Amino acid sequence: MHLLVRGATTILTVDSDLAVLEYQIYHSRVSGNDQVGAGAVAVAFNILQDLCGTDWAPVEVRFAHRRPVDLAPYKRFFRVPLRFDTEQYAVVFSATWLNRRLPDASPELLQLLQKEIDKLEAQQKDDFSEQVRSLLRTALMTGHSSAGQVAELFSINRRTLNRRLNKSGTSFRDLSDEVRFEVAGQLLKDSTMEIIDIASLVGYSNASAFTRAFRRWCSATPAKWRAMAGRESSVGTQLGPGL
């Protein structure tokens, strides 16, 4: 997926008996995030149905944007419980499906495709800062976004992490702030989540600390930014962070 799409990532997690296939947009400075996210969820839905067969059905589908006025297209396509104003775009299904063997599975074809993927990765390898940026979105959501925790995911120490980021012209703090702003900005713009809930999601213990950080990022309070983003969206333009 990372070879196909820039600015977003797909993550599969298992929580107890449920599997969550999530599409995360970590570069949100483009228009139509709600449409991109909803479209990605629809694609994931179709892929899972193709892999598992007509008996497959998710437990629910989640959308990180506000509930649309017209739900009919969503209900007609998905035909399962829908949740809006969540922190993620995701398809949730029983984890037992992960053990299902594909009827046409071919180890030889898998090996061949893996070799081709390895070649593409060697040709199109992202710079290190971009790899950290994409991982930070997931780390932030799971509460494992400290420099030490992120360094461990790359099997390096914190000092090496900082040195490699400095070589790329940035720092861990700068990337962390950018990702926090991206996540907060997307949720403020596209959802109706309470500001205190967004603050907690991006790692702040209270709304006051979040408001101070947000004002530092873009010289506006979260409430004012949300109102401005709503007005800008109505005329088809996009706000950008003052980073």
C-alpha positions in Angstrom: 0.0 0.0 0.0 2.8 2.4 0.8 4.1 2.0 -2.8 0.7 2.8 -4.2 -0.4 5.8 -2.0 1.5 8.7 -0.6 0.1 10.6 2.4 -2.0 7.6 3.8 -1.4 4.2 5.3 -3.4 1.1 5.9 -3.2 -0.8 9.2 -4.6 -4.0 10.5 -5.0 -4.5 14.2 -6.7 -7.2 16.2 -8.4 -6.4 19.5 -9.8 -9.5 21.3 -12.1 -11.2 18.7 -12.3 -8.2 16.4 -10.1 -7.2 13.5 -9.9 -3.6 12.4 -8.7 -2.7 8.9 -8.0 1.0 9.1 -7.1 3.7 6.4 -5.3 6.6 7.9 -4.6 9.9 6.1 -1.5 11.4 7.6 -1.2 14.2 5.0 -4.5 16.0 5.4 -3.6 19.2 3.6 -5.7 18.3 0.6 -9.4 18.8 -0.1 -12.0 16.1 0.1 -10.5 14.0 3.0 -14.0 12.8 3.8 -14.6 11.6 0.3 -11.1 10.0 0.1 -11.6 8.2 3.4 -15.1 7.0 2.6 -13.9 5.8 -0.8 -11.0 3.9 0.8 -13.3 2.2 3.2 -15.5 1.1 0.3 -12.5 -0.3 -1.5 -11.4 -2.2 1.6 -15.0 -3.5 2.0 -14.9 -4.8 -1.6 -11.5 -6.4 -1.3 -12.4 -8.2 1.9 -15.6 -9.5 0.3 -13.7 -10.7 -2.7 -11.2 -12.5 -0.5 -13.6 -14.1 2.0 -16.7 -14.7 -0.2 -20.3 -13.7 -0.1 -20.7 -15.1 3.5 -18.4 -12.4 4.8 -19.9 -9.3 6.5 -18.3 -6.8 8.8 -19.5 -6.0 12.3 -19.5 -2.3 11.4 -17.9 0.4 9.3 -16.4 3.6 10.8 -16.0 7.1 9.3 -13.9 9.9 10.7 -16.3 12.5 9.4 -19.7 13.8 10.5 -22.9 12.0 9.7 -24.0 12.9 6.2 -27.5 14.4 5.6 -28.3 11.6 3.1 -27.5 8.2 4.5 -29.2 6.3 1.7 -26.0 5.7 -0.5 -24.1 4.5 2.6 -26.8 2.1 3.7 -27.4 0.8 0.1 -23.7 0.0 -0.4 -22.6 -1.3 3.0 -25.8 -2.8 4.5 -24.2 -3.0 7.9 -24.1 -0.8 11.0 -22.4 2.6 10.3 -20.6 4.8 12.8 -19.7 8.4 12.1 -17.5 11.0 14.0 -15.0 8.3 15.0 -11.2 8.8 15.0 -10.7 6.4 12.1 -11.9 5.2 8.7 -12.1 1.5 9.2 -13.9 -1.8 8.5 -14.4 -3.9 11.6 -15.0 -7.7 11.3 -14.6 -10.9 13.1 -10.9 -11.9 13.6 -11.8 -15.5 12.7 -11.8 -14.5 9.1 -8.0 -13.9 9.3 -7.5 -17.7 9.6 -9.4 -18.4 6.4 -7.2 -19.9 3.7 -7.8 -18.6 0.2 -9.0 -21.3 -2.1 -6.6 -20.3 -4.9 -3.6 -19.5 -2.6 -0.3 -20.1 -4.4 3.0 -20.0 -2.5 4.9 -19.7 -5.9 2.9 -16.7 -7.0 3.3 -15.1 -3.5 7.1 -15.5 -3.8 7.1 -14.0 -7.3 5.0 -11.0 -6.2 7.1 -10.4 -3.1 10.3 -10.2 -5.3 8.6 -7.6 -7.5 7.5 -5.6 -4.4 11.1 -5.7 -3.0 12.3 -4.3 -6.4 9.8 -1.4 -6.2 10.7 -0.6 -2.6 14.4 -0.4 -3.6 13.5 2.0 -6.4 11.0 4.2 -4.5 12.1 4.1 -0.9 10.8 7.0 1.1 13.2 9.2 3.0 13.4 8.4 6.7 11.4 11.4 7.8 8.5 10.3 5.7 8.6 6.8 7.2 8.5 8.3 10.7 5.7 10.6 9.7 3.5 7.8 8.4 4.2 5.7 11.5 3.5 8.5 13.9 -0.1 8.7 13.0 -0.7 5.1 14.1 1.6 5.5 17.2 -0.3 8.6 18.2 -3.6 6.8 18.1 -2.3 3.9 20.2 -0.5 6.0 22.8 3.0 4.9 21.8 4.3 8.1 20.2 7.3 9.1 22.3 10.6 9.3 20.6 11.9 6.3 22.5 8.9 4.2 21.5 9.1 5.2 17.8 12.8 4.6 17.8 12.2 1.1 19.1 9.8 0.4 16.3 12.7 1.1 13.9 15.0 -1.1 16.0 17.3 1.9 16.7 17.9 4.0 19.8 16.6 7.5 20.4 19.9 9.2 19.6 20.1 7.5 16.2 16.5 8.4 15.5 17.2 12.1 16.1 20.4 12.0 14.1 18.8 10.5 11.1 15.9 13.0 11.3 18.3 15.9 11.6 20.1 14.6 8.5 16.7 14.8 6.7 16.3 18.4 7.8 13.7 18.0 10.6 13.4 16.8 14.1 11.2 14.4 16.0 9.4 17.2 17.8 8.6 19.0 14.6 7.2 15.9 13.0 5.2 15.0 16.1 3.7 18.5 16.2 2.9 18.3 12.5 1.1 15.0 12.8 -0.8 16.2 15.9 -1.9 19.2 14.0 -2.9 17.1 11.0 -5.0 14.7 13.1 -6.6 17.5 15.1 -7.3 19.6 12.1 -8.9 16.8 10.2 -11.1 15.9 13.1 -12.1 19.5 13.8 -12.9 20.0 10.1 -14.6 16.8 9.1 -16.2 15.6 12.4 -18.4 16.9 15.2 -16.2 15.3 18.0 -15.9 17.4 21.1 -12.7 19.4 21.4 -11.8 17.8 24.7 -12.1 14.3 23.0 -9.9 15.4 20.2 -7.4 16.8 22.7 -7.2 13.5 24.5 -6.8 11.6 21.2 -3.7 13.6 20.2 -2.1 13.3 23.6 -3.2 16.2 25.7 -4.6 15.7 29.2 -6.9 18.7 29.1 -8.5 21.2 26.7 -6.4 24.1 27.9 -3.1 22.5 27.1 -4.4 21.5 23.7 -5.7 25.0 23.0 -2.3 26.5 23.8 -0.5 24.1 21.5 -3.1 24.6 18.7 -2.7 28.3 19.0 1.1 27.9 18.7 0.6 25.8 15.6 -1.7 28.1 13.7 -2.4 31.3 15.8 -6.0 30.3 16.4 -8.0 28.4 19.0 -9.5 25.0 18.0 -13.0 26.4 18.1 -12.1 29.4 15.8 -10.2 27.1 13.4 -13.1 24.7 13.2 -15.5 27.6 12.3 -13.0 29.0 9.7 -12.5 25.5 8.2 -16.2 25.1 7.9 -16.5 28.4 6.0 -13.5 27.6 3.8 -14.9 24.2 2.9 -18.2 25.7 1.9 -16.5 27.7 -0.9 -14.1 24.8 -1.9 -10.8 25.9 -0.4 -8.6 24.4 2.2 -6.9 25.9 5.3 -3.3 25.1 5.9 -1.4 25.0 9.2 1.0 27.8 10.1 3.9 25.5 10.8 
